[in-house]
């Protein structure tokens, strides 16, 4: 069995999770500080979660395709996105982003508002409050967000196949490999990939529950 | 040198409208829960933003809706002691204190000042209620605030800890120039710790007075009830004088001037001012009643008697009166009356009757 889809999947999902982590936290912090436009911005950020992944893929193709300004610019720099593993990263990040953002925001909102108020009365700056109090106190929730986002990125299919295609050894991820194996009638190979994916998903969920439970015990 | 507050804020159907000025004193806001006292503190600290008004501290404008000034919380230099202390759970006691000051030496001194030596490396979850409060006080003072806001600081503590921490807080307040605003619903706490009291009701300040005046002669029914007065009655001006509708007897008070103007609507008397009288004569029409005892409640050191006026025709809640006697006193009274089948007659001394306009 050729294991390259596993390595490609892990590489793509891990890279996408790193981007999603920072973007999601920034988005969560931004939305918390918004007043009137909170609902609208929240809706915009959450959109990729409710849209079919193919629609996300469609928009990403519009944005990064050869006919778009951004696509042309990237091509000139020699950093093509379409049909590359970097494209798969963008697809996975776009789809995992709302999960990271929403879970992190939920974790931030769970933090006792008086802690933040107290920090302000002590004269702490907003940046210090975020890194010294909000983020550490919400850490279990943020970790859960990372795991969920990673799991989502790992399983991404629709947007990935549209933007990165299905090139064995280059952009073929595990979920795409399952599809390809079934299409070519190789049920045994499909079963194997299904087993690998299920194992990884189960371990992720196990980790998440472990972390959330530790939070329940009042761990710091 | 003072805090001046004159603000308005709407929150749903609730309307906050407070105005007061403090001098170098410990000032208290006394009110039932939900009266808006915590909201007032939050507006002063800058956590909540008033719709309209002005907040000034020692001539420094913290908020002025007219001039569009709204100083951010961290620039107001106001210390805030939260009801549940709001210690940062992810930091040790020492790190918590350090959040208020960058100076490690100062933080160490404050920890020692608040009996937290040896506890510096513990997390808030490992502290007792009293230690949490001390840590919160130390952290607040580390930031060298110009003024202190204390939001029900003792409500999360066990009774036996309360009196000790109260004494510690008194020392702190004396040390820091008695410049603090204290919010509570506990009249005894407020009386012991503060100099002047604002009584708050439904989002408005009903009465502001020195604590002695307030407890001796509250001007409003809300103030009377909040200062722990158990007996109140509506009044009516009749030919024979002032009649307490709920109690069912006539009143004669030390203050006759106000009576002439017929401006009072309520009367109140504290439970421990009742006196037992031996015999009831004809002229004892005023301030005197024969009791129908409803219940005797034994407290640790006193006895509380719930009763009704025998000749009173009222049945409302306020027609049940409360009197409090020391145990010895009550035993003696009981010997003389109840045990011998004689009625219990009580009198309120003239100077103990409080009259109120609203």
Interface residues (C-beta under 8 A of the other chain):
Chain A: X112 X114 X115 X117 X118 X119 X120 X121 X122 X123 X124 X125 X132 X133 X136 X137 X139 X218 X220
Chain B: X42 X45 X46 X47 X72 X73 X74 X75 X76 X77 X78 X79 X80 X82 X84 X86 X88 X89 X90 X91 X99 X100 X123 X125 X139 X140 X142 X143 X145
